[in-house]
Amino acid sequence: MQLYLAVTPGEAREAAQYGRTLAHVAYRIGPGSTLLRQSLPLQTRGGLLSVSDREAPMIGDPDALCAAVQRECGRWGYTGAVLDFEEPIRRDRLAFAQRLGPALASARRTLYLPERYAQNAGDGTVILICTAISGGSLNQRLQDAAEAHGGAGRLALDVQRLRMDFRLPARSGEGEPLDEERFRKLMERESPSVFFSQELCARYFTYTRGGEFHFVLFDDAETLNQKLKLGASMGFSAAFLMWPEVRDIMGKLGKQ
């Protein structure tokens, strides 16, 4: 299973020392269906192009944007592209995704796209499946995804590092994200007993504060490695890690 590190241009040099292939988070959609790029390190070669739709204008000419992605792939030697699309699905985004997959496949490149775009995924497209779940079973989640999308070989893990604080009862299933500093201070303050959830493939602990009961779910190097091992055993083609989330534990990851 291929392991990718998603990095900004400023993070690329530090991340590169770990010998992993990089997904360059350096692109966004600009006015007039253009592809805007941040300055990349001169030594950049290979890896993936990652394009964001954050606050992006409408894609009026998806073919022009596809052509721009193809040119960038050729210029920097990228083997494919990732659609790092976070905003609600729109018709122009769908049209772009539908065209980009076959265009990249024709040049023997791969498109990775979020699961919510899966119904529009064609040949040569790989669907990203998020591993950060707060209920159910991760193993079952991945099995269901493989059955729904034509096999595990068409899937990649979107390995998001969990640090989530749930106020119970959490009927919405949504918790409060904790950054590294807040999580560290919480651990120091509570000194909790930590347990492992086999179903979620994550660690957890509980605490009470202000009369409220809290459930904290989190990942460390061991749980992330177990998620990577699970995906690899099922035949997933790739896994993506975000550099800022794993910078402190990167030396321990991918060692099965």
Phi, psi and omega in degrees: 000126181286132180251124180249142172251122178274120186224150169277166179304324181288342181262348191299317184297315181294317182292328185297338183294344181272359173073017179265154177288139186258142168255115190275106180277075189226006188234146174213163181275128182251180179300147178070028179059038177266163178248115182262138183233138169284165179292125179262151173303142184300331183278003181300128177200125179084181184091207184234152173269127179244121184244134181259150174250014182297122180055030182277147174287173179296142176272097183281335182228082183299330179294322178295320179291322175300316180297322178294320177297318179298319179296318179295321177299318179292320183294318186255002178073026178292144179265002178170191183220155176240129173270100179272065186266121184246338183281162179306146181298136174230159183301322182293324177294318179298316180298320178295313181298320180297324181278325186292321181305304179297325180297316178291319181300325180295337177255018179060040174244162186244141173254129174251130183218157182298154185300327182293349174263008188298327182295343180255007184281128178256192178299145179080007180252138180244135185260134181273128180244119183287136181266352184275092180244152181246002178203163180078209184232129178295319179302314179292322178302316181288322177297316179298320180296319179297319180292324183284332189243022172087023176109153183295334180296342179265009186239154173225149178278129169262094190272096178264129183282118181284133163211089190228132180252117181254128171272122185267144000282131181266078186295331181280345184077006181254137177243182179264119179296142178245126174282175186301318183292315180294322179295317180298315180295324178296317179297319180294320183289318186268335185042057190281162167278126186256137181237166179244132176261114178295323182293315182273344184056050181207163177265159179206160171208167180235157174202162179239134179210132180060032180079004180251143179265129183243144176236119183248125182247132183208160177250151168226188183300320182294316181291323177294321177297323178294322177294318177297318180296321179297313179299318180296319181293334179274347179098017175299143187280332186201168174217144181243132175238140178268121187309312182300331182282334187239007183306320185283346183234009187302325180295345181258357185266149178080010179256092185272000000 
